Amino acid sequence: MIQLLAFYLFAAVVVVSGAMTILSRNPVHSVLWLILAFFNAAGLMVLAGAEFIAMLLVIVYVGAVAVLFLFVVMMLDIDFAELRAGVMRYAAVGLLLAVALVAEIIVAIGAWSAGALTLGRRIAPVDAAVPNIEAIGRLLYTRYLFAFEGAGLVLLVAMIGAIVLTWRQRSDVRPQSIHRQVTRRAKDATRNTNPPVGQGVEL
């Protein structure tokens, strides 16, 4: 019973937080709703018995992707003084959300102790007695090896595309020569001077 209760709770919060991610006008609020959606999606994975996927959601998406989104949002032209001015006004809402998250954690612990939800048979031919992480490793590097390598190539192309799109040549700074920096010797980098007393150093 507690498993179904936890499932519907996490699913409802995921749907609501996903909708608020799109509908929020404030980009900072959108990122926070996105983090909430990731956490509840991880709760759903725990209920399904896929604890490895749940940890990936928390570590990779919440710990890296969502924080990266937050840094990008912070680089936008947002009046943070106005945002800080309304912190105390929303203190009660923040406290209510904190209490709700604690309640979700308690429900998740109770559902985990009751056991995973009964799902259908596994799509991939892996022994049911094999642990979750070991089963994923076997499938990724045997049956789905080419798909896994293809996903890696797609991510590599996306990374190169992001670098190319954000690369810009600045004309207001002195161009950098990597070759000159690498081949420079210590005698070329420093210069000993003996200026007279009372006079400054000529650059």
Salt bridges, closest charged atoms under 4 A:
GLU134 OE2 - ARG138 NH2 2.80
ASP172 OD2 - ARG170 NH2 3.03
